Amino acid sequence: MKRSILAPLLWLAATAGGPVLADGGKLWATGGATNVEGTAGGGITPWAVIGSYAEEGQWGANVFATRVWLPDYRLDVAGVSAAYGNRVEFSYARQRFDLGSLVHKASLPENSLSQDVLGAKVKLFGDLIYGDIPQVSLGLEYKHQRDFLIPNWWARAATTTWKATSPPAG
């Protein structure tokens, strides 16, 4: 019983009265959080924040690599982003989705899919922590499929199945 209460109390004591560690700029770790598409954020969702610790008049950059490894497949992502003045961000990521045992289970012609993701984001207004209104950004992502064999194979298989099971016209 004491052990289950002790850990949360220690965590609360360690974080409650300590410094924010922002040094007048961004909070620690907010400049380095990157999602799997290369933009600032976390997990699979882009955030409104701008990557890096760059402030007004400064350039900043992040480099990242992520691996998600499950029994049936694996996702490897690596990328880079650059930001200027905590206002604009440009990003690039290469994703490789290894299908592992799914190749044999689904009789796929290739064992992986790859794509490149290019991104751009502009901070419109607000601030993540310090402002009275939330931070709002506008961003774009362009995705380019590098391996077309599986999507083309899947499209042909779906079209063939659909034609075979569709009722005659008229």
Order of alpha helices (4+ residues) and beta strands (2+ residues): alpha-beta-beta-beta-beta-beta-alpha-beta-beta-alpha
